[in-house]
């Protein structure tokens, strides 16, 4: 670092090195990756539990839950793709039939 650098920049860079080096070492450790994996697993379980309670609540009110809406959207998307495929097949068939006449 040049001595001509402003004092504030030298202080920031020194603090960054003092803090950054140990943090970088920590996030590269096996302990960190184990903790992240455990946290993700716990978060997934918690989300699933909350979603289950929410789903039962909406169904108790005879209303669709978010999972129901998601399933319907996926089903409609599959039907849309199938319809597009059938349309292409029909157009190809009509073109072949037109060439036969």
RODO-2510 file (C-alpha; in nm, 4 decimals, decimal comma):
residues 101
     n   res          X          Y          Z
     1     x     0,0000     0,0000     0,0000
     2     x     0,1366     0,3335    -0,0944
     3     x     0,2135     0,5787     0,1836
     4     x     0,0363     0,8417    -0,0236
     5     x    -0,2989     0,6600     0,0191
     6     x    -0,5458     0,8484     0,2400
     7     x    -0,5519     0,7548     0,6057
     8     x    -0,9137     0,6364     0,5899
     9     x    -0,8285     0,3955     0,3057
    10     x    -0,5292     0,2547     0,4928
    11     x    -0,7489     0,2017     0,8006
    12     x    -1,0226     0,0335     0,5993
    13     x    -0,7764    -0,1991     0,4248
    14     x    -0,6078    -0,2890     0,7542
    15     x    -0,9477    -0,3630     0,9149
    16     x    -1,0517    -0,5662     0,6114
    17     x    -0,7396    -0,7813     0,6388
    18     x    -0,7840    -0,8240     1,0145
    19     x    -1,1465    -0,9308     0,9766
    20     x    -1,1457    -1,0825     0,6283
    21     x    -0,8685    -1,3391     0,6725
    22     x    -1,0299    -1,5208     0,9684
    23     x    -1,3754    -1,5011     0,8077
    24     x    -1,2462    -1,6469     0,4807
    25     x    -1,0736    -1,9274     0,6716
    26     x    -1,3946    -1,9993     0,8620
    27     x    -1,6171    -2,0199     0,5541
    28     x    -1,3741    -2,2625     0,3905
    29     x    -1,3795    -2,5003     0,6868
    30     x    -1,5643    -2,8308     0,7123
    31     x    -1,7405    -2,7013     1,0235
    32     x    -1,8922    -2,4168     0,8225
    33     x    -2,0199    -2,6506     0,5498
    34     x    -2,1610    -2,8896     0,8104
    35     x    -2,3383    -2,6001     0,9818
    36     x    -2,4812    -2,4724     0,6511
    37     x    -2,6035    -2,8213     0,5593
    38     x    -2,7653    -2,8612     0,9017
    39     x    -2,9253    -2,5168     0,8770
    40     x    -3,0655    -2,5946     0,5300
    41     x    -3,2048    -2,9266     0,6517
    42     x    -3,3637    -2,7628     0,9562
    43     x    -3,5067    -2,4810     0,7449
    44     x    -3,6574    -2,7354     0,5051
    45     x    -3,8175    -2,9291     0,7891
    46     x    -3,9552    -2,6123     0,9454
    47     x    -4,0939    -2,4925     0,6126
    48     x    -4,2548    -2,8319     0,5547
    49     x    -4,4146    -2,8290     0,8992
    50     x    -4,5479    -2,4760     0,8539
    51     x    -4,6742    -2,5611     0,5052
    52     x    -4,8513    -2,8689     0,6430
    53     x    -5,0283    -2,6691     0,9143
    54     x    -5,1194    -2,3974     0,6663
    55     x    -5,2506    -2,6515     0,4150
    56     x    -5,4712    -2,8179     0,6762
    57     x    -5,6024    -2,4775     0,7836
    58     x    -5,6943    -2,3730     0,4295
    59     x    -5,8528    -2,7112     0,3611
    60     x    -6,0522    -2,6866     0,6868
    61     x    -6,1991    -2,3674     0,5425
    62     x    -6,2630    -2,5524     0,2158
    63     x    -6,0123    -2,3295     0,0342
    64     x    -5,7168    -2,4310    -0,1825
    65     x    -5,3727    -2,4234    -0,0269
    66     x    -5,0623    -2,2929    -0,1996
    67     x    -4,9572    -2,6486    -0,2827
    68     x    -5,2928    -2,7078    -0,4524
    69     x    -5,2495    -2,3977    -0,6645
    70     x    -4,8928    -2,5010    -0,7524
    71     x    -5,0118    -2,8463    -0,8604
    72     x    -5,2860    -2,6938    -1,0748
    73     x    -5,0378    -2,4570    -1,2408
    74     x    -4,8057    -2,7487    -1,3193
    75     x    -5,0971    -2,9469    -1,4602
    76     x    -5,2116    -2,6554    -1,6783
    77     x    -4,8546    -2,6053    -1,8022
    78     x    -4,8339    -2,9758    -1,8989
    79     x    -5,1686    -2,9506    -2,0778
    80     x    -5,0531    -2,6347    -2,2573
    81     x    -4,7360    -2,8078    -2,3796
    82     x    -4,9384    -3,1095    -2,4913
    83     x    -5,1862    -2,8851    -2,6736
    84     x    -4,8991    -2,7095    -2,8535
    85     x    -4,7565    -3,0478    -2,9574
    86     x    -5,0956    -3,1637    -3,0834
    87     x    -5,1415    -2,8385    -3,2767
    88     x    -4,8043    -2,8881    -3,4476
    89     x    -4,8934    -3,2473    -3,5315
    90     x    -5,2295    -3,1417    -3,6731
    91     x    -5,0713    -2,8676    -3,8841
    92     x    -4,8140    -3,1157    -4,0187
    93     x    -5,0919    -3,3646    -4,0967
    94     x    -5,2971    -3,0994    -4,2773
    95     x    -4,9925    -2,9944    -4,4807
    96     x    -4,9241    -3,3555    -4,5831
    97     x    -5,2888    -3,4053    -4,6702
    98     x    -5,2892    -3,0842    -4,8738
    99     x    -4,9946    -3,2100    -5,0783
   100     x    -5,1771    -3,5364    -5,1492
   101     x    -5,4790    -3,3665    -5,3074
***
